[in-house]
Amino acid sequence: MVKAITIVSWMLVSLFVINLVTLPVSVSTHLVAAFLCMVLLAALKIFDKNGKWRLIGLGFGTAIVLRYVYWRTTNTLPPLSQPENFIPGFLLYLVEMYSVAMLALSLFLVSMPLPEKKKRAPKTTGDLPKVDVFVPTYNEDRELLANTLAAAKNMDYPADKLTIWLLDDGSTVQKRSVNDVPSAKAAERRYAELTKLAADLDVKYLTRERNEHAKAGNLNNGLKHSDGELVVVFDADHAPARDFLHETVGYFEEDPRLFLVQTPHFFLNPDPIERNLKTFGHMPSENEMFYGLIQRGLDKWNASFFCGSAAVLRRRALEETDGFSGISITEDCETALALHSRGWNSVYVDRPLIAGLQPATFASFIGQRSRWAQGMMQILMFRMPMFKRGLTLAQRLCYMSSTLFWLFPFPRMMFLIAPLFYLFFDLEIFVGSGGEFFAYTMTYMLVNLLMQNYLYGRYRWPWISEIYEYAQTVHLLPAVISVILNPSKPTFKVTAKDESIAESRLSEIALPFFVIFGVLLAAMGMVVYRLYTEPAKIDVTLVVGGWNLLNLIFAGCALGVVTERGDKSAARRVKIMRRCEFKVGESWYPAVIENVSVNGMLVHVYDKTLKPLTPGSFEAIRVIPYSEGVPDTMQVNIVRSAKGDGESISLGCAFAPQSAVDHRLIADLMFANSAQWSEFQMGRRKNPGLIRGTISFLGIALFQTGRGLYYLPRGFSSIRPKLPVLASKAR
């Protein structure tokens, strides 16, 4: 009876909404209704209203969006008798409907996401499950692996229940036996080096005969040689905090059908777009909207998925699917889809418990995103989540949202070129007056922006999504088209993480962005020409010109995105303010470590008798690790020294690890305390609001346009019209 009443209620509400959306009203009436809706959304944001008020506000916003869809469908398409107008006009209409559909899926996911889970107290009684930790590697260097393995060894968990595995796919028998002698010798050296590293750190080393099925094959080989009830996966550059297992393992005891506990990917360094725009540190990172909000929305519907690292999985569940899936090149999401369809559950813990590295160059960033986009398209075509048996309707919608998102290059490119059809070719692909455009399209856009800011404001500032999508579209569009035409063609490619940029320069894949900017600038010239020569069409020309101007702003900002900003620091420093003792000569002095990186630290040593030390000299530091009550000592190299305030000297020190104990101490200093990552994230999650955020973006765009044009004549010779770096930097 209750179910029947619910169905009837939803039908009545749907009929009311349809009637409201299709109600014939004047343009001025629609404008007033849209204005009142925007006032409501703004008020809800200002007064920070949630719960039912949140749904009411989003409902009114959705009504304006649907009225736009109805008007756009019934009044604006060119006639079929004009194919030169109808074809591009209909393509524009299709990508707009895609955008509306993605908005609807987003509202379904994040209108009422699950709250953040509370911090869990360490379990001190009862049996704990045996855990195998997999660290797959392909071409990462020894020092990077040493930090990750040492951090994994430092995790707070009984030693007899924890086994760390280094899964090396860069020294397989196949690689050590290739006919290319230098490559074979390099693989032999890597094999010897990593075997010794594993022995020094007391972790297990494992390689295999052949490099089959990329990362999924490597992980499955690890499953064959291990027996832990739970399996943890860390990418080679993802170093865990000391409390990682405390915060994740307990969920498996509470739910015997739980296959996954996923945690966020927190990064020490900015991605190339953040670095080039100088937004890291004061603006939320691009991935925070996914890990901070969308995954919590997916978690509400039991659809949070495996992201390849920083996760714990149940072995028994993986055995049902013969291990990690490997049909697509995004084995993580594919594995989660398979297990969700078999009735297994997942949990998302929104607390950063690992610290990793992002690609350093724009080319590597695009290579990484190309793999994600192609992998998600493979899942969409091979696994067809909408029709996957075993999934609930909500799970189907969640997976469709995650896969369909990667079609964004199509609408983004269409929105870019649409004004050019009118400005250069006098095609009318949008039937409507300037007044109608303002009343319907402008209000739709403003309501859309207000809803986005209301939902995502703390995680994504205004217009930042647009610049990220535009910057990726130019190179992702061919990648997505390629996988649609040949779904089996893409192969797994490892993202380079150990690159650095000594001096500012143009990216090697920057040329298309300058070409597009030039075309859009020429289009602005056509706007001026048409305003002068065609006064009868001034309203349409102003609308199209405004559209093109917005595209030009994005294109100008992207010039700064593809102008690589030099970064002379070898590694990102993290502020920790931790007490220690520092040895000078034969005496120990009280000291405080201000900040630390994987390569060194800044220490303030307190004693009024001390004088600055000689750079190049070796001294020692003594710290009590989080994992032990006994101090550990490590030798450091003095890089610079200066007299501090009062009774201290400030020392810039480089680490000089001599043993496994040294690596574990470095990992303890850098990665053990997960609270520092949460504190850093919370410091960036501030909603500037739509107006202030827009002003901020316009300032960034203007500066970056000038910066990109400044480097154009200097770096013209380095620009290439294709993506050569991906073949050399990735597998």
N, C-alpha and C positions, 0 to 999 in steps of 0.2 A: 504493500500500500504506500509506504513512504517513498519507495523508488518511483512508483507511478506518479505520485504528486510532484516529485522532483523533476521528472521528465516533462510533465505538463507545464510546470513553472518555467522551465528553460525554454519551452516552445513559445509560451506567451511572451516572455522577455525578448526572444529572438524576433517574433512578429512585430513587437513594439519598436525594436531597434531598426528593423527593415523599413517600417513605416516612417520613422523619424529620418532615416537617411535619405529616403526617396521623396520626402515631402517637398512639393514645389514651392520654393520661396524666392524672394527677390535677392539680388546680389547684396544689397545693403543689409537685409535681414540676416543673411548668412554671415556677413562681416561682423555684425553686432554679436551674434551667437559665438563666433570664433573668438572675438575679443573677450567676452565674458569667460569663456573656457580658459583662455590664457591667463586671465586674472586669477581664476581659481587655482590653476596649477602653480602660479607664482606664489600665491598665498600659502598653499600647502607646503611648498618648499621653505618659505621664510619661517613659518611657524613649526616646521619639522614634524608635520603630521604623518602618522603611519597607520597601519592596521586598515580598518574599513575606509577611513578617509583617503588613504593611498589608493585603494581600489576605485573609489568614487571619482577621484581626480583622473585616474587613468581611463576610466570609462568615458568621461566627458571628452577627453583628448582623443580616444579612439573613435567617438562619434564624428568628430571633425574630420579625422582621417578618412573614415568611410564615406562621408559626404563628398570629399574630394575624389575618391575612387569612383563614386557614382557619376559625378559630373564629368570626370576625365573619360569615363567609358562611354557615356551617352552623348557628349557634346563636342569633343575635341579631336576625334580621329578624322584624318583627311578622307575624302571619298575614294572608293575602290577604282573609280574611273580615272584617277590620277596616280598611277603606280609610282611615279617618281617622287610623289609626296607621301603616298600611303605606306610604302615599304619602310623607309627610315622612320616615319611617324609611328608605325605599328611596332617596330623594334624598340623605339623609345618607350612606348606604352608598356611593352612586355617587361623591360628592365625596371620600370617604375612599379609594376605589380609585384615583381620579385622583391623589391625593397619593402613594399607594404607587407608581403608575406613574411619576410624576415623580421620586420617589426612585430608582427603578431606572434611569431614564435618566441621572440625576445620577451615580450610581455608575459607570455605563458611561463617562461622560465624564471624571470626575476621579479615579477610583480610582488611575490611574497616568498622570498627565499628562506631557507632554514637559517636560524641564528648561528653565530659562531659557537663552536663546541667549547665547553669549559676545559681548562687545563686539568690533566689527570694526575692524581697522586701516584708515585711509584708503588708498584705491587711488591709487598715484602713477605707475603705468605702464599702457600700453595705452590703447585708445580707450574713452572714457566715452560712454554713450548720451545723446542730447539729451532734455532734460526740460522739459515744460510744467507749470507750477504754476497750478492754477485756484483762485481765491478767489471763490466765488459770494456775492453779497450781494443783499439785498432792501430792508431798511429800517434797516440799521445805520448809525451816525453816522460822520462823517469821521475822528475821532480813533481810534476803534476800528479802522477799516480801515487807517489810516496805520500803526498799530503792527504789525498782522499783515503788511501788505505789506513794511514795512521789515525785519521779522524774516525774511521769505522772501528778500528781497534779500541779507540777511547770511549766508545758508546757504553753507557752504564747498563750492563747486562751480565749475568753470570758467565764466566769465561768458558765453562764446560758446556754451555748451551748455545754458544755463538761461534760460528765458523765463517771466516772471511775468505772469499774466493776472488782471485785475479784471473779473469777469463780473457786470455790474450789471443786475439784474432790477427795480430800483426806478425806472429812468429809461427804460423802453422807449418806443418811439414810441407804443404804445397808451396808456401812462400820461400821456405829454405831450400827448395829443390828446383826452383825455376831456372831456365836456361840463361837468363840474364845474371851473370856472375856477380856484379856489384850489388844488385838487389838481393840476391841470395845471401851474400855476405852480410849485408845490412840486417837481414832478418835473423841471421845467426847471432850477430852481436846483440840485437834486441832480445833474443831468446836468453842469452847468457846473462844479460843485464837485469832483465825482469825476474828471472829465476832467482838470482842472488837477492834482489830487492824483496821478493816474497819471503825468502828464507830469513832475511834480516828482520823483517817485520812480523814474522811468525804468522803468515797467511799462506793459504794454499794457492799454488800456481797451476793453471790448467790451459792447455791449448788443444788443438785438434788436427786431424789429418788435412781437411780441405775447408776452404772458406765458402761454405754453402749456406744459403738463406740468410746471409748477412747477420744483423744483430739478433734476430729471432733464432737463427741456427746456433749462434754462440751461446745464448741463454739456455736453449734446449740441451745443449751439450753439458752445460753446468748442472741442469736438472738430473741428467743421467748419472752423474758422478757424486751427487749429494743426496742427503736423506732428511733434511730438516723439515719439520711440519710447516714452517713458514719460510717464504723466500723474499728477501729484500733486494731491490735493484737500485743501484746508484750509477749514474753515468760517471765516466772517468773524471770529470771536473766537478762533480757534485759531492762536496764534503759534508757529512752529517754532523749535527750538533750532538752533544752528549746525551740528551734526553729523547732522541728520536724514537727509540724502541719503547720507552715508557709511555710516550704519547700515542702509540699506534697499536702495539701488540694486544692490549687489553680488550679491544673491540672484538677480536676473534673469539674470545671466551664467551662474550655476551651473545653472539649470534653464530651458531654452527653452520649457517648457510652463507656466511660472509666470505667473499673471495678476495676483496680488495680494500685496503685503506690507502688512499692517495693523499699526499700533502703538496703544498705549493712548491713551485720552483722559484726560489729567491736568488737573485744574481748580484754579485759583488760589483760588477762593472756595468756601465751603461751599454745599451745596444747602440749600433752605429748612428741611428737617427737621433737618439737622446744625446749622444756625445757631440754630434755635429751641430745640433740645435742648442746645446748647453742647457738642457732641461733636467738632467739627472740630479737628484737631491732635493728639488723643490716641487717637482711635478710627478704624479704617479707614473710608474713605468707602464708601457703598453700592455704587458702581460698581466698587470694587476686586476684589470677588469675581468679577465677570465678566471684567474685564481682567487680573486677576492670576492666575486659576486656570481659569475655564471656557474662555476663549479658548485657553489652552494645551492643555486637554483636547480641544477641537475641532481644534486644530492636529495633534494626534496622528493623527486620522482624516482629515486633509486636508479639513477642513470649517470652518476659521476663516473668518469672512465679513467683508465690507466693512461698515464702521460709519459711512460717510458722510463721514468726514474723517480726517486724519492717516494717509493711506494712499497707496501708490504702485500704479498699475495699468498693465498693458501695453496700448498702443493696439491692437495686432494682435488681441488677445483681444476687446476691446470692439467691434471692427469686425465680429466674428462675430455679435454680438447686436444690431447696429445701434445701438451705444452703450449708455448707461445705461437700464435698464428703468424704465418709468413707469406700469405698470398699477396697482400698489399705491402707497400714500403713504410706504412705506419702500423707496425705490428702491435703497438700498445693499444690503440683504440679498437683495432680489429679483435684483439684478444678479449677485451672487455665486452664488446658486442656479443661475441660467441657465448661468453659465460652468463651475461645477463639473460640471453635468450634461453638458457638452460635453467633459469630460476635461481641463480646465485645473486647475492646482494653486494652492494658496495657502500663505502662510507668515505666522506671527504672531511678531512681535518684542516680547517683554515688557520694554520699556524706555520710560519716558515721554520722548518727544521733542518734544512740543508742550505748551503751557499754554493752557487755555481758560477760559471762564466758564460757570457754571451759572445757571439761572433764579434770580432773586432772591426772588420771591414764591411762596407756596404755590400760588396759582391758576395761575401760569405753569408751575410744576412739573407740576401735574396736566394742564394743556394739552399739555405735551410728552409725558408718559407716555400720554395718551389717543391721541395720534398714533401712538406706537410700538405700542400695543396693537392699534389698529384696523389698522395696516399689516401687522402680523404675522398677524392674522386673515385679511386679504385674501390674503396669500401662502398661508396654510393652505388657503383655499377655492379660489382661482384657480389656484395652481401645484401643490397637492397633493404636497408633497415626499415623502411615503411611497411614492407611485407614480410619481415622476418618473423617466423613462427616462434612463439614463446615470449615475445616482448609484450608488455602492456601498451595500450594506446599512448599513454604519457611517455613511455620510454621510446616508442617509435618517433614521436614528435621531437624528443630531445636529441636523438641521433640524427634526425633529418636536419635539425637546426645546426648541429655541429658539422655536418658534411656540406650542406647547401651553402653555408657561409662562404666557403672557398670559391664560389662562383662570382664573388664580388668584382673581379676584374672586368666582367662583361658590363654590368651597369656603370661602373666607374668610367670605363672608356667611352661608353655611349653618352653619358652626361658630359664628357669632355668634348666630344666632337659634334653633339647635336646643334649647338648654336652656329657652327660653321656651315651647316647646310643652308641656312638662311642668309648668313652674311656673305658667303662666297658664291653661292649658287642660286640664291633667291627662291629656295624651296620652302614651302609652308607645311612643315611637318606637325604643326600644332595649331589647330583651328580655335581661335578665341581672341578677344580684344585684350588690350592692356589692362582695362578695369577688371575683367573677369580673371585674368591671370593674378592680379593683385589680391582679389577677394578670395580665390580658391587656392591657388598654388602657394602664394606667399604665406597665407594663414596656415596651410598644411605644413609648410616647412617650419614655421615658427612653433607651432604646436608640437611637431616632431622633435625639434630642438629642446623645447621645454620638458617634454616627457623624458628625453634622454638625460638631460641634466638632473631631473628629479630622481631618476633611477640610478644613474651612473656617476653623478657629479663628483663624488669623493674618489672615484676610481679612474675617470676619464674626463679631462677638461674639454670645453667646447672646441670643435673643429680638429681636434687631434686625431680622431678616428679617420677623418677625411684625408689628412695629410699622410698618415700611415698607409691607407689603402691606395691613394694615388701613387705614392712612392713605390709600392709593390706592384701595382697594376701593369706598368710598362713592361716588366719582364715576366710577371706571373701569367699574363694572358696567353702568350705562346705556350707556356708550360701546361696550362690547363687545357688548351685546345689540343695539344699533343696527346695528353693522356685520354681525352675523350675519343679521339680518333683511333688510338692504339692503347687500350687500357693495360696491356701487359708489358709495354715498352719501358716504363720507368724502372730504375734500379736504385737500391739503397745507397745513399751517399753520406759519408761522415762529415759533419760540419767542423771546419777548422776553428779551433779556440785559442791557438797559441800564436796568433799573428799580432803584430804591433805596427803602429804608424809613427815613424820618427818625425816626419815633417808634414805639414798640411799640403794636400794635393787633391786633384780631381780623381774621383773613382774611375777605374778603367771601364765602367759600364755607364758613364754619365752622358754620353752623346745624345741618346734619344730625348733626354729631359731638356737639353738646350734647344733641340730642334722643335719640340712641342712648344716651349716658351716662345720661340721666334714666331711660330705659326699663330699662336694666340695673340701675340703683340701685333702682328699684321692684321688680325681680325679686329682688334680695337681700332686700327686705322680705318677699316671698312665701316665700323660703327659711325665714326665721325663723318665719313663720306656720305653714308646713307642718310644721316640726320640732315645734312646740307642739301642733298639732291632729291630726297623723297620725304618732304614734310608731311604728306598725307599719311605716312606709315610711322609717324614719330613714336606713337605709343608702343607698337610692336618692336621697333628698333631699340627703344630704351630698355624694354624687358629683355630682349635677346642680348643687348650690350651689357646689361647688368649681370646676366648669367655668365657671359664670356669673361667679364671682369673678375667674377668669383673664381672661375677656372684659372685665370691668369695669376691670381693671388696664390692659389695652391701650387701652380707650376713654378712661380718664383720662389716660394718657400722650399720647394723640392730641389732647387739649384743649390741651396745650402745643405740639404740632406746629402746630396751626392758629392759635396766638397768635403773630403775627409779631413777632420781636424787632427792635427798632430798631437800626440800624447807621449811625452817623454818618460812618464812614470812607468816602470816595469810592471807594477801591480797595484791594484786598488788598496788604499789604506782604510782601516776600520778603527774607529775610536773605541778604546776599551777601558782606560784609566784603571790599571791593575797594579797592586803593590807587588814589589819584588826586592831583591837585593842585587847590587852590582859590585863586581870585584874590580878594584884598581890596584895593581901591584899585588901586595899580599893582604890587603884589607878589604872587608866587605862594608858597603855603605847602603843605607835605605834609599829606595828609588821607586819611581812610579812609571809604568809603561803607558804613554799617552795614546799611541796608535800603533797598529801592527799591520803588516802585509805578509804574503807568503815568502817574501824575500828579505824582510827586515823590519825594524821598529824604531820608534822615537822614544828615548828614555830620559827622564829627568832624575839626576842623582843628587842627593841632598847632603852636602857637607861644605861649610864655608871655606875649608882649607884646600879644596880641590881646585885645580886649574884645568882649562880645556886640554883634552888629550890629543895625541898625535894621530891624524888620520893614517890608516893602514895598520895600526897596532891591534893586537888581539887581546880581548879581555873576556870576562865570563859573567853570566847572569844566572841568578838562582830564583826559581819560581815554584810555588806550590801548585801542582796541577789540580784541576777539579776532580780528577779521577783518583787522586791519592792524597794522603795527608803528609807525605814525605816530600821535601823540596827536591826538584831536579835541577841540575846544573848544565849549562850549555855555553860553548864558546861562541863569541860574536866578534865581528870585524868592525872596528871604528871607521866610519865613512866620513863623518864630519862632527865637529865639536864646537860648542859655543858657550859662553858664560850666560847663565839664565838669570832670572829675577831672584833677588835675595841671596839665598845660600845654596844655590843649585847650579849644576851645569847640564846642558842639553846635549844628548848624544844621538846622532843618527847611526844606527848599527845595521850591518848586513849579517844575516844568518850564515853560519858556516857548519852545516850539519855533518857530523862525523859518524853517527850511528843511528840505529832505529829509535833509540830513546830521544835523540834530538828531534827527529821527525815527529814523534808523538808529542813532544813539548810544543813544537811550532803549531801543530794541529790543535792542541789544547788552547793556546793563546788566541788563535785565529777563529776557530770554529766551535769550540765547546759550548759557548753560551748562546742559546737560541734567542734569549730575550732581546739581545742587541739587534737582531734582524727585525723582530716585531716592532721595536721602538723606532727603528729607521723607517719602516713602512708607514707606521702611524703618523710620523712627522710629515710625510708627503701627502697624506690623504686629506686634503682640504679642498672643499668645493668653492671655487672663486665666484660661482654664479655665471649666468649666461652673458651678461653685459661686460663684466670685468674680464671674464675668460675670453670673450671675443676681442676686446681691446688688446689683451695680452697677446693673442694669436696674431693680430694684425701687426703689432710691433715686431714679433718674431719673424713674420713673413717678409716684412719690408727690409729688415736687416739682412736676412738670409738671401734675399734676392740680390742685394748689392754685393754680399760676400761671394756668392756663386759667380756673378759676372766679373768680379775682380780676379778670380782665379782662372777664368776661362782662357785668356791669352797665355797665361803662364803654363797651364797644364793641357793645352790643346793636343800636344803630341802623345799624351798618355791616354787619351780617350779612344775607346774602341766601340764599334757599333754592335758588338756581340759580347758573350760572356765567357771569355777564355779561362778565367780563373777557376771556374767550377770543375773543369776536368782535372786540373792540376792539384787542387786543394781538397778534393773529395773523392771518395771511393765510388 
